[in-house]
Amino acid sequence: MLIRKLAPVVGAVLALPGGVAMAQTPAPAPATQQTQTQTPPPAPETDKDKEASTVGDVVVSARASDVRTSIDSISYSLADDLQAATGTLAEALRNVPSVDVDPQGNVSLRGDGNVTILVDGRPSAILSGPNRADAILQLSADRYARIEVMTNPSAAYSPEGSGGVINLITKPTPAAAPGAPGAPAATTTTGSLRANVGDNGRWNVGASGSRQSGKLTLTGDVSYRYDDQTFSFDRLREQLDPAGAVTSTTTTSQQNNSTQKGAFGRLSAEYRLTEKTMLTGELRGNRFDVDGENQGLFETRDASGQLLNAYTRDGDSAFVLDGWGATARVLHQFDTSGHEWSNELRYDRNDNENTALIVNAFLTPIAPDLYERQRWLSAQETIGFTSAYTRPMSDGSKLRAGYELSISRPDQDNVLRRGASESALAVVPALSNRFEADQTVHALYTTYERPFGEKLSAQFGLRLEQADIDVEDVTNGIRASQDYFRAYPTGHLQYKLNDEQTLRASYSRRIQRPQPTQLNPFVTYGDPLNLRSGNPDLEPQETDSFEAMWQLRRGQSFYQATAYYRDTTKAFTDVATDVGGGVLLTRPENLGARRDLGVELTASGRLHPTLRYNASLNAFRQEIDTAGIPGARNREGDLVTGRLSLNWQPTAKDFVQVSGFWQGDQLLAQGTRESGGMLNLGYRRKLSDTLSLQFTARDLLNSFGGATTYDTPQFRERVDQDINLRAFYLGLSWSFGGPRRQPEQFDFSTGPSGG
């Protein structure tokens, strides 16, 4: 059945012309890949669109690869993604194969929402934890050069994130031109400025710069975004009796208008203490502000349609997220072959305040107004230490080993006040709570990679982790803890059929630990019909992931087909339970199991000398075993996601892009979540060597919304979302300074220096 449904789409992808494609360089062999350091030793220099190597007086140049692969990763260039030039990280990720981002900013890999996001191979506090979706919708994408996807990462990476790892690779630091032997290093200053103005008052600006003088390099970037956002949703909830008949119906219609402001800044310094030792320091900070106006109408009717209850909920809300962090690193390179040892210490803190003042006006039956003031405060400290050692061998093999420490300390304080007026509010003890947690993970890992002849290479890895988690409901004096030791093996094989075709196979075991806040049993208040709590009995979910891949590079064409199977035990899912009066309590539970079997196809090439395409399709069958979950039943379904981008360059100065994607349904333990698709348009005009004009249109058809349905013995529900993401931007980008720069850092697959 699945094959019949997908045959036309699969055929369209595979039938795309394969004679020529986006010009691409061959994938580097594992034994000669660039070492995984943020500040590598001097290498052949590149400009923005060219990679050059020099032998005597001969220079060979080619367009830098839009798609690069290694034994355990694939990375995609953002250089020609016009949506990334003016949009947020969400827009950039939506154009990457395997990756989906829903309207709320939640990221998934091949349908699995448990994903780890790194920046330059290192953990990012702002892109982890409960506020990650907000950051993805606010962070500007123009500071990233490539996005690397690892669905089966090696043991050098944390196994956290059952779906895999997304590595955001920042734009490289400009490098000074080499001088004569023994002469002082040249001083180079480079930078860029960006400004985009959109409809409905939207705008964003950004700047980045670098100054290299002698042994010291300073780099920094800042950005600011302002967006207006409107969204609405309609809910229909039906209560059922034991025979399945409807006893009451509740409808909810809500509208939200918000302004979103986000600022980000980063400053880093690199100092070459000696020819072999590099010191690096970084400071970073961010602030996100969201102010909203909310209006809602709630109505409940009996089985005959008679109105029983009606009231409005109107008010204002505010969300503020402040974060800052620092990193210190020492890298010692024993020689120029990649033999090195690095030690890195990271600290991050995020403070979040979410407030709302709501007025409930009761229409039927008539009653005095009820005021509610909600205030959620949360803070999280994250401390990380990594010591990583890399040793290339004379036979082309490579050994990596390391130790990692990760400490996370979330702290929450939720308070709900109610009263007949704003001046008469009193705390509701049953819905107010203080919560603290501490999660510590120690890890040891090693990977060994080596060639077996000219065609076969392999990488084997093992990671050992000890996790200790303590949570405390301070208000009620309730404590819970988990501690466990796990081993996570990985394996990767690569075989070159010929100069054009490569086969790969891989396996990894991964884990998804509950966020400490998911273990908090306290019930928090959403609105009169919706409550939420954590689950102190929630256990980690574990995934065994298998992949087999075929890849073809012919001339300037690229094709890839990947078959995969994922077997997950104790997978997380949200379960809603009717606690009476039409009120639902939602909390996380462990499924019995979830299995995913699918095929992902990727193709890129030329349809014409001036027209290039990128296409991908992911089709998979998902099976859910809901053992032990009340109101749920085993489910299975055929799911499809895909994307297509057409890039037309009619002249050397003009570039036009049309892109779109479709995100299929997602199975839930109690229902289904629908997503939808988006069509985008972009145009770039090169005004000079340093100045460009660009125009982008996002979600032209205003089609990216979605609906969620629940179907249980107690209730049925459908929630339809209308999120207006349509936006138009006109902007300028200007670059200045020297044209030379270091090669992009893209292949972190062989083991991150920062975890």
N, C-alpha and C positions, 0 to 999 in steps of 0.2 A: 504493500500500500504506500509506504513512504517513497519507494523508488518511483512509482507512477506519478505521485504528486510532484516530485522534484525533477523529473526527467527534463521538462522544458528549461528549467533554470540551469540545471547542471550542464545541459547541452549548450546553452548560450555562453556560459563561462568558458567551457572547453573549446568552443568553436571560434573564439576570438583569434584573430590572425597571430601566428607565432613566428613569422619570418624575422620581424624586427620589433624592438620594444624600447622602453626607456633605456637609454644607454647606461649600461651597468658594467662594473668591473667584476671579475670573478671573485667568488668568496675566498678569503685567505685560508690557507691550510692551517689546521690546528697548531702545528708545530711552529708556525711563523707568525701567529697572531700577535697583535699589539698587546703588550703586557697591560694588566689591569691596574693602572695607576692614574690618578687624576692629573698628575704632572709628570708625564713620561719624559725620558731623556730626549734630546734633540732628534728630530726626525725630518724627512723631506717635507718641505713646507707646501701648503696648499692655499689657494684662494677659495672664494665661496663656492664656486661651481666646478673647480678643476682639481684633479689630483695629478701631480707630475713627478716623474722620476728622471734623473739625469745620469747619463753615461757618457763621459767625455763631453763632446759638443752636441750630443743628440738629446732632445727633450721630447718625451712622449706624454701627451695629455689626453684625458678622457673625462667625461662627466662623472661626478662622484655618484656612487651607487645609491639609488633610492631605496633599495632593499638589500640588506646585508645579512648573511647567515653565518652561524658557527655550529659546532657540534650540538649545542643545547640552547640556541636562541635565534631569534630573527628580529632585526631592527628596521624601522621605517623612517625615512627622512621627512622632516616637516618643511624643508626649504621651499617647496612649491605648494604647500597647503595654505591657501589664502584665508580660510576660516581661522586657522591658528594665528595668522598675522594680526587679526583684529579681535579675536574672540578669547574665550576662556579655555582652561584646560579641558573642560568637558567637550568643547567643539573639536579640539585636537584629537582626543581619545576616540570620539565617535567615528573618525575617519580611518581608524587603524583596524585591520583584520583581527578577528578573535575577540575584540573588545566591544562591549556595549555599555552605554551610560544612560540611565533612565532620566525622566524629566526632573527628578529630585536630586540628581547627582550621584546616585548609587552606581558603582562600577561592577561589572561582571566579566569573567573570561569564559567563553563558551558556555554561558548559562549559569556559571557558578559565581555567586556574589562574594565569596570569601577570597579576596585578592589582596596581596601585599604590594604596596607602591613604594618604590625607592627613588631617590634622586642621586644620580651618579653612583649607583651601586650601594648607597648608604640609606639607612632608615630615615624617614622623615616624620617628625612628630605631628606636623600640621596635616599630613596625609595619612594619618592613622587615628584610630579612636572614633568616638561617636560623632565628631564634627567634621569628618573627612568630606562628606558629601557637600557641606556648605563651602569648604575650601575649594573643591573642584569646580564649583559653580562661580567662584570669585577670582581665583588665580589666573593671571594672564598667561596665555600659552606662548607668547613670543620670546620667552627666555629659554625655550627648549629647542634643541637642534634635531633630536631624534627620539623615538619611543621604541624601546626594546621590550619584546614580549618573550617570556619564558614560561611555557605551560608545564614543562618538566625541568625545573632548574637543578643544578648540581648540588651536592651536599655542602658546598661552600656558602650557599644561601640558607637563611633560616627557612625551615619547612612550614612556617606559619603562612596560612593562605592556601586552602585546598585547591583553589582554582589556578594558582600559579603566581607569578611575579611580573609586574610592570615596572620597568626601569626608565625613568625620565632622564635624558641626557642633556645637560645644559649646553648652551652654545660655547664653543671653545675660546680659550684666552688667546688674544693676538700675541704673536711672538716677534721679537726683534730680529732683524736681518743679521746673519752672522758677519762678523768683521774679520779682519786679518788675524792670523794666529798671534796670540799674546797681546792683542789690542783690547782696550776696554770694550765691554759689550755696549751696543748702541742703545740709546734711549728711544722708546717708541710709545706714543700715546694714540690710542684708537678709541672709538666709541660710536654710539648711534642714538638717535632720538626718534621717537614715534608718537604720533598723535592721531586719534580717530574720533570723529564726531558722528553720532548716530541719530536716529529718529527718537521721538518721545523723550528728548533730553538726555539720552545716553551719550557717554563719552569716556575715553580712556587715554592715558598718556604713559609713556615709559622711556627710560633712559638707561643705557649701560655704557661702561667705559673700562679701560684698562691702561695702566702705565707701567712699563717695564724699564727699569734702569739698573744696570749692573746685575747684582744677585737678587734684587727685590722686584717682585711683580705685585701690583695692587689691582684688584678688579672689584667692580661693584655694579649693582643694578637696582633700580627702583621702578615701581609701577603703581598706578592708581586707576581705579575703575569706578564709574557711577552708572547704575542701571535702574530703570523703572520696570517693575514687574507686576503683572496682574494674573491672577489665576482664580478659578472657581471649581467647585465640585458639588455634585448632586449625589445624595445617598438614598437608596431605597432599601429598607430593612423590614423583613417580614418575620414575625414570630409564629412558630408552628406548635400545634398540639401533638401528642404522641401518635395520632393517626396521620399527621402530615398536613392537616388543614390549617389555614391561616387564621390566627386569632387576633392579631393586630398588625398594623402597618405604620412605620415611622418614616417620614421623609425629611431630609435635611438639604437645604440649599445655602451654600456659603460662598462669599466673595471676599477676596483679599487683594488689596493694592499696597505695594511695598516699594520702598526705595532701598537700593543696595549699594553700599560703598565699601571698597576694599583697597587697602594699601599694603605693599610688600617692599621690603628693602633687604639688601645683602651686601656685605663688604668682606672681602677676603684678602689675605696677604700670603705670599709664598716667598720664602727666603732660602736660597741655596747656601747652606752653611759651609759645605765643602763640595767638591766635585761629585761626591757620592751621597751626601746627606741633605735632605730637603725638610724645612720646617714650614708648616701651613697652619694658619689660623683663620677662623671665619666667625662673623657675627651676623645674625639674621633676625628679622622681626616682621610682624604682620598685625594688621588690625582690620576686622570686618565689622561693619555696622549695617543692620537691617531694621528699618522702621516700617511698621505695617498698620493698616486700617482694616478691620474685619467686620463683616456683617453676615449674620446667619439667621435663618428661619427654620424652626423645628416644629413639626406637626405629627401627632399620633392619632390614628383612627382605628375603630374597632373593625370586626370582620364585615360588618354591613356598610362600612364607609363613613360612619358617624364620627365627627371630630370630637376627640376626647381631651386633647391637650395641644396648646400652641403657645409658643413664646419665641422671642427674638434674642439673639446674643450679639451685641455690637460692642466694639471697643478698639483699643490700640494695643500694639505689641512692639517690643524692641528686643533685638538680639545683638550682643557685642561679644566678639572673640578677639582677645589680645594674646599674642604669642611672641616669644623670643627664644633664641638659642645661641649656643656657641660650640665650636669644634676646634680641637687642637690635635695636630697630627705630626708625627715624625716618620719620615721615609728614608731608609738607608738602602742604596743600591750597591751591591757588592761588585757588580760589573755591568756591562751594557747588554748582557744577554737576557735580562729579566730576572736575574737572581736578586731578590730584595726581601726586606723585612719592614713592615710598617706597624705602627702603634697609634691608635686613635681614641680620643676621649670626647664624648658628646654629652651635652646637657640641653634640655628643652623644657619650657614651661608654657602651658596654655591655660588661660583664664577665660571662662565663659559665663556671661550673665544673660539670662532670658527672662523677660518680664512681660506681663500683660495685665491690663485693667479692663474687665468685661462687665457689662450691665445686662442682666437678664430681665427682660420686660415680659410679664406673663399676660397673654391675651385671652386664653381660654383654659381654665377659668381665670377670671381677673383676680390678680393678687398684687401686693406691693413688689416693687422692683427689688432684685437681689444683686448686690455688687460682689465681684470676686477679683481679688488681686493675687496673681500667681508670680512667684519669683523662684527661679531655678539658678543656683550658683554651682559652678563646677570648676575644679582646677586639676590639672594633671602635670606631674613632674615625670620626665623620662631621662634616665641616665644610661648611657651605653659605653662600653669599652670593647675594643677589638685589637687583637694582636694577630697579624697574618704574615705567613712566611711562604715565599715562592722560590722554587729551585728548578730551573731547567737542567736537563741532563744531556750528555754528549750524544746519546742515541736518539734525540728528538723527543724524549718523554719529558714530562713536567710534573713535579710534586707540589702540592699546596697543603698547608696545614694551618690551623689557627684556633684561637680561643675567643669566645664572645660572651659578654655579660650584658644583660638587658634588665633594667629595673624600671617598673612603671608604678606610679602612686597616684591613683585618682581619688578625688575628694568631692563629694556632692552635698549640697544643702538645699532641699526643696521645701518651700513654705507656701501654703494656701491660706488666704484670709477671706472671710465673708462678712457681710453686714448689710444693713438697710440703706446705708449711704457710704460714700467714700471716706467720710470722717469717722465712721463707726465700724470699721473692719476689725475682726478678731481672728486669731489663728485657729484653724481647724486641725486639732492634734492628729486626728486619724488620717489626714492627708498631707502631713508635713513630716519631713524625715531628714536625718543627717547620716551620710554613708561614707565609709573610708575603705580603701583596699590597698594591697601591696602585692605585686607580682614580680618575681625574680626568676630569670631563666639563665642557667649556665650551659654553655655549649662548647664541645670540642668537635672539630671536623677535619677531615683529610680527603683530598681527591688526588688521583693519579691518572695521568693521561699520557698515552704513548701510541706511536704508529706501529703497525704490524705489517711491514712491507710498504709498497708505494700506494696501495689502494685502501687498506683497512686501518682504521684508528679507533681507539676506544678510550673511554673515561669512566673510572669507577670511583665511587665516593661513599663515605659513611659519616654520619653526624650523630653524636650522642648528646642528649639534652636532659637536664634535670630542671623541672619547673616546680616552683613553690608559690602558691596563691593563698592569701588570707584576705577575707572580706568581713566587714563588721557593720551591721545596722546599729549605729551608735544610739539612735533614739530609743530603740527597744532592747538594746543589749544582746542582740543575736549575732553570733559569730559562726563562720563556716570557713573551711579550708580545703584545699586540694594540693597534693604533691604527687608527682609521678616522674618516672624515668623512662625515656623512650629512645629507641634507635631508629634512624631514618637512612636507609640505604638508597643509593641512586646508581644508575648505569646508563651509558650512552655509547652507541656504536655508529660508525660512519664508514660507508664503503663507496668508493668512486667507481661507477660502472665504466665511465670514460671521461674525457675532458669536459663533457657537457652535463652528464647525469650523475646524481648522487643519491644513495639510499641511506636513511638514518633510522635507528630504532632507539627507544629510550624507556626507562622506568624510573619512577620516584615514589616514595612514600611521604605524604604530607599530612599536616595536622591543622586544625582550626581550633584554637583555644577560645573559650567564652571570654568576651570582654568582661573585666571585673564588674562593671555596672549591670551586665546581664545576669549576674549572680545575686543581685540585691532583691530580696523577696518583698520589699515594701511596695505597696500599691500607690502609684502616682495618678494624678487626675489630669485627664485631657479635656473633656467636656462632659456634660451630664449623661451622655450615652456611651462614653468610652473611657476605660481605665487601662492602665498598663503596669506590669510588674516584671521583675526578673525572676530567675529560677535558681535557687541555691543548689539544686540537684542536677543542673545542666552539665553534661560531660563533654569533653573534647570530641570533635569529630575527626576521623582519620580517613584518608583517601589513598588508595593504590591506583596510580595512573600509568597507563601504557600507551605508547605512540609508535606508529610506523609511518615514515615519510619518504616520498619520492620527489626529487627536485631536478628541474631541467633549466639550464642556462644555455641559450643558443643565440649567438650574436648578441643582440641587444634585447632579447626576450627572456622572460622569467616565468616559470610555471612551478607550482608546488601543490601536491596532494598529500594530505595527512589523514590517516585513520587513527582514531583514538578510542580508548575505553577507560572509564573512571568508575571505580567501585568505592562508594563512600558509606561508612558505617556511622551511625548516630549523628546523621546530618541535622543541622539546625533548621528549625522552621518555626514561624510564629503561629500560635494556636489561639483562637478566640473562643471564649466560653460565656454563655449567657448566665449572668449572676443574679437575674431577676429584674423585673420591671423594664425589660428591653435594653438593659445595660450590658455591654460586653467587656470582659476582662481579657486582654491579650498578653500572653507571656511566651517566651521561647521554650521549645521542647526539643527533644532528640527524636528524630525519625528512626525507624528500624534500619533502613538503608535507602540509598539512592544510587542508581546506575545510569550512566550516560554512554551511549555508543553512537559515534558519529564520524562524518567525513568533512574535512574543510579543504576547499579549493581556493587557490590564489593564482592570479594571472596578471601579467602586465606586458604591454607591448605597444607597437605603433599601428594605428589604422591608416595613417598617412604620414608623410615626412614631417608635417606640422601638427599632427594630432596623436596624442598618446592616451592610453587608458590604464586604469588600475581596477581590478575587480576581485571580489572575494565572496565566497558562499560557505556558510556553515550549516549543515543539515545533520540533526542528531535525534535519536530516540531516547527519551528519558522515562525511567520507571521509578516510582516512589513506593516504598514499603512503609506504611504508616502504623506499624504495630505499636499498640499501647497508647495511641493518641485518640481521645474521645471525639466523636463527631467527624472523624476522618476516614477515608477509605483509600485503598491502594489505587494509584493512578498511573497512567502511562500515556504518552503522546509523542507525536512527530513534530519537531520544532525547527524553524528555519530563520536564519538571519543572513543578511547580505548587504553589500555596498558596491557602488560603482562610481568612478571618477573619470571624467573626460577633460584632458588638458590640451588646449589649442593655442599654439604660438604662431600667429599669422605673420608677424614680423619679429625682428630681433628685440624690439622694444615693447611689444604687446603680448600679454598672456591672459587667456580666458580659461576659467575653470567652472565646470558644472559637476556637482557631486550630490550623491544621495545615499541613503541607507534605509534598511528595513530591519526592525527588531521584532522578532516573533513573540509568541506567547510564552509565559513561564508557568510551569506547574507548581501549585501549592498543595500543602497537605489537605486543605479544606476547599480549594477552588483553583482559580486561574487568574494570572495577571497579564493583561494585554498592554502592548506598548504602542507600536505604530512606526511611522517613518518620517523622513525629513528630506527636503530638496533644497540645495544651496547653490548660490551663484557667486562668482568672484571675477574681478578684472584688475590687472596690474599694468601700469604704464611706466616704463623707465624713462624719466625725464632727463637724467644725466647719469654719469657713472656712480654718483653718490646719492641721488634723490629719486624716489619712486612715489607714484600716486596709486592708491588702491581703493577699490570699491567692493564691498561684500554685501550679500543679501542672505540672511539665514532663515530657514524654515519658510520658504516662499509660500507654500500652500497652507501654512498654519495647521499642520497635520500631526504634530508630535504631541500626543496627549496620552490617553490610555484609560483603561478601566480595570477594576479588580472585582471579582465575583467570589462569593462564599456560598457553599451549599452543604448544610449539615442537618441532622435530624432536629435540632433545636431552632434553627433560623436559616433564612436565606438573605443574602445582601448583595447589592451591586453599587459600586462607587465609580462614577464617571468623572474624569478630570479634564478640565479645559485650561491648559497652560499656554499662554500666549508667548511663545518664544520667537516669533517673527521679529527680525531686526535688520536695519540697514545702516551700514557704516561707510563713511568716506574719510580717507586718512592719507597722511604723508609719512614717509620714513626717510631719514637722512643719516648717512654714515660718514665718518671722518677719520683721518689718521692713516697709518701705514696699511698697505693691502695684505701684508703677510700675517699668517696665524698658524697656530699649531693644528695638527690633525684632530678631527672630531673624535671624542671618546665615545665609542659605541659598543664595543664587544666586551661586556662585563661578565660574560657567561662562564669564564674559566675561574671565577672565584673573586668576590668582591673584597677589596681591602677594608671596607667598612661593614661588611655583613650584608 
